[in-house]
Amino acid sequence: MENHVGKKRVVIIGGGVAGSLVAKSLQFTTHVTLIDSKEYFEITWASLRSRVEPSFAERSVINHQDYLTHGNIITSSAVDITETEVITEDGHKIGFDYLVIATGHADEVPKNRTERLNQFKEDNERIKSARSILIVGGGPTGVELAAEIAVDFPNKKVTIVHKGPRLLDFVGTKAADKTLKWLESKNVEVKLEQTIDVNELACEHKTYRTSNGETVEADCYFQCLGKPLASAWLEETMLKYDLDDEGRIKVDEKLRVTGRRNIFAIGDITDVPEIKQGFAAQQHAEVVVKNLKVMIDGGRDCSQCRMENYKPQMPMAIVSLGRRDAVAQLPLLTVIGRVPGFIKSGDLFVGRTRRQMGLDPRIKHD
Ligand SMILES: Cc1cc2nc3c(=O)[nH]c(=O)nc-3n(C[C@H](O)[C@H](O)[C@H](O)COP(=O)(O)OP(=O)(O)OC[C@H]3O[C@@H](n4cnc5c(N)ncnc54)[C@H](O)[C@@H]3O)c2cc1C
């Protein structure tokens, strides 16, 4: 039994990229409780590779208990917050001295790791047995999935239907144009400024009509549309006035919820003005870990504590294009091909992320 006497209670809501890193980093110095709707942490950017190679997910879907050996794990959704405790859907009331909110985006994934791994296997079977595949959405998820399929299964006919005038709306036009050319060189068909009624999607249909009246033949489809923020639950809590119009939590430069002394928010859920990406979420986590340590060491009166300010990231991004290529938007340069691919596309930073979580980069779980 862990002895927590005298340790400050840090409660983290959300065991994604940001929250799990905070939990892992503070587990030996504070009394950590991680509340997550599911039992595992997932390296999200590996999820497209896992659809063409399901065993890839063995390293990227990680049970919380594997890295959080000295903390409490509660598998339930947070539904309310008071000044002193968090209330979960299954009725837990967890007291805190410090709270970190990291609920990111809402995603309907299984609670259990084995079920998540099975989902990847099922998706892989669908890809393998299809001759033609429709991808709805040409953001980073749709583009990366199309590229994974085009590289691993070059004989499949892949079509992307995207609402916007260009792919990858979150980066500049140069990156989007280069990506379009790359996909077309791999025989991926891209239909821009068109939509497909998602209510009409069903694998038995095989024929889909776009908003322009064009027809797409496909044996199976994947919906790769943006996911909503997981902040709706906060609208009924004492933090309801701390959300902006998009539902993001307003934070100060120390990543504290504006006007709050002991409540932090990190990752995609915040209103930090930058592209919402995993590497930014990891940076948020690192800043908050430092700030929490400073506050806890500073004792009750921490007005003189030297806490760190978070500086928003430059608008950089790397989108992988299969196993070897990628497109990178850097501060002064946009490049496509093997060089950015060498940085990201082989292992998709899975080994590095596992190492950051204190885990063997290669080991596979049973
Ligand atoms: C397919 C895909 C590919 C991506 N590729 C890249 C990439 O290549 N590079 C990059 O930098 N970024 C990438 N991203 C973005 C990156 O994944 C996000 O920026 C990052 O996950 C944000 O981390 P987060 O911790 O804020 O939120 P998330 O990782 O979304 O985690 C949120 C966590 O909160 C939990 N949760 C939600 N609501 C509740 C609740 N009420 N109570 C308890 N728990 C709750 C969820 O279960 C989840 O575990 C990608 C995202 C996706 C989906």
The ligand as a Tripos MOL2 file, in Angstrom:
@<TRIPOS>MOLECULE
LIG
   53    58     1     0     0
SMALL
NO_CHARGES

@<TRIPOS>ATOM
      1 C1         -5.6790   10.4850  -35.6900 C.3       1 LIG1
      2 C2         -4.8900   11.6060  -35.0510 C.ar      1 LIG1
      3 C3         -3.5950   11.8770  -35.4960 C.ar      1 LIG1
      4 C4         -2.8480   12.8930  -34.9010 C.ar      1 LIG1
      5 N1         -1.5790   13.1170  -35.3350 N.ar      1 LIG1
      6 C5         -0.8040   14.0060  -34.6810 C.ar      1 LIG1
      7 C6          0.5760   14.1650  -35.0130 C.ar      1 LIG1
      8 O1          1.0670   13.5360  -35.9370 O.2       1 LIG1
      9 N2          1.3340   15.0260  -34.2970 N.ar      1 LIG1
     10 C7          0.8090   15.7580  -33.2660 C.ar      1 LIG1
     11 O2          1.5460   16.5190  -32.6410 O.2       1 LIG1
     12 N3         -0.5000   15.6360  -32.9340 N.ar      1 LIG1
     13 C8         -1.3050   14.7900  -33.6040 C.ar      1 LIG1
     14 N4         -2.6190   14.6500  -33.2700 N.ar      1 LIG1
     15 C9         -3.1820   15.5480  -32.2620 C.3       1 LIG1
     16 C10        -2.9080   15.0240  -30.8690 C.3       1 LIG1
     17 O3         -3.3260   13.6970  -30.7710 O.3       1 LIG1
     18 C11        -3.6450   15.8970  -29.8600 C.3       1 LIG1
     19 O4         -3.1920   17.2250  -29.9870 O.3       1 LIG1
     20 C12        -3.3890   15.3810  -28.4600 C.3       1 LIG1
     21 O5         -3.9190   14.0910  -28.3310 O.3       1 LIG1
     22 C13        -4.0180   16.2960  -27.4260 C.3       1 LIG1
     23 O6         -3.7670   15.7560  -26.1720 O.3       1 LIG1
     24 P1         -4.7620   16.0120  -24.9520 P.3       1 LIG1
     25 O7         -4.1560   15.3110  -23.7980 O.co2     1 LIG1
     26 O8         -5.0980   17.4380  -24.8540 O.co2     1 LIG1
     27 O9         -6.1280   15.2980  -25.3440 O.3       1 LIG1
     28 P2         -6.4320   13.8060  -25.7520 P.3       1 LIG1
     29 O10        -5.2060   13.1070  -26.1960 O.co2     1 LIG1
     30 O11        -7.6080   13.9370  -26.6560 O.co2     1 LIG1
     31 O12        -6.8830   13.1080  -24.4020 O.3       1 LIG1
     32 C14        -8.0540   13.4330  -23.7310 C.3       1 LIG1
     33 C15        -8.3130   12.3640  -22.6920 C.3       1 LIG1
     34 O13        -9.3780   12.7980  -21.8530 O.3       1 LIG1
     35 C16       -10.2730   11.7160  -21.6170 C.3       1 LIG1
     36 N5        -11.5610   12.3300  -21.2910 N.ar      1 LIG1
     37 C17       -12.3600   13.0790  -22.0760 C.ar      1 LIG1
     38 N6        -13.4090   13.5390  -21.3670 N.ar      1 LIG1
     39 C18       -13.2650   13.0490  -20.1130 C.ar      1 LIG1
     40 C19       -14.0300   13.1790  -18.9030 C.ar      1 LIG1
     41 N7        -15.1450   13.9090  -18.8220 N.pl3     1 LIG1
     42 N8        -13.5850   12.5400  -17.8090 N.ar      1 LIG1
     43 C20       -12.4410   11.7920  -17.8340 C.ar      1 LIG1
     44 N9        -11.6720   11.6550  -18.9500 N.ar      1 LIG1
     45 C21       -12.1030   12.2750  -20.0560 C.ar      1 LIG1
     46 C22       -10.2230   10.8930  -22.8890 C.3       1 LIG1
     47 O14       -10.5740    9.5630  -22.6060 O.3       1 LIG1
     48 C23        -8.7510   11.0250  -23.2750 C.3       1 LIG1
     49 O15        -7.9870   10.0150  -22.6640 O.3       1 LIG1
     50 C24        -3.4070   13.6600  -33.8580 C.ar      1 LIG1
     51 C25        -4.7080   13.3980  -33.4210 C.ar      1 LIG1
     52 C26        -5.4420   12.3800  -34.0090 C.ar      1 LIG1
     53 C27        -6.8560   12.0810  -33.4980 C.3       1 LIG1
@<TRIPOS>BOND
     1     1     2 1
     2     2     3 ar
     3     2    52 ar
     4     3     4 ar
     5     4     5 ar
     6     4    50 ar
     7     5     6 ar
     8     6     7 ar
     9     6    13 1
    10     7     8 2
    11     7     9 ar
    12     9    10 ar
    13    10    11 2
    14    10    12 ar
    15    12    13 ar
    16    13    14 ar
    17    14    15 1
    18    14    50 ar
    19    15    16 1
    20    16    17 1
    21    16    18 1
    22    18    19 1
    23    18    20 1
    24    20    21 1
    25    20    22 1
    26    22    23 1
    27    23    24 1
    28    24    25 2
    29    24    26 1
    30    24    27 1
    31    27    28 1
    32    28    29 2
    33    28    30 1
    34    28    31 1
    35    31    32 1
    36    32    33 1
    37    33    34 1
    38    33    48 1
    39    34    35 1
    40    35    36 1
    41    35    46 1
    42    36    37 ar
    43    36    45 ar
    44    37    38 ar
    45    38    39 ar
    46    39    40 ar
    47    39    45 ar
    48    40    41 1
    49    40    42 ar
    50    42    43 ar
    51    43    44 ar
    52    44    45 ar
    53    46    47 1
    54    46    48 1
    55    48    49 1
    56    50    51 ar
    57    51    52 ar
    58    52    53 1
@<TRIPOS>SUBSTRUCTURE
     1 LIG1         1 GROUP 0 **** ****
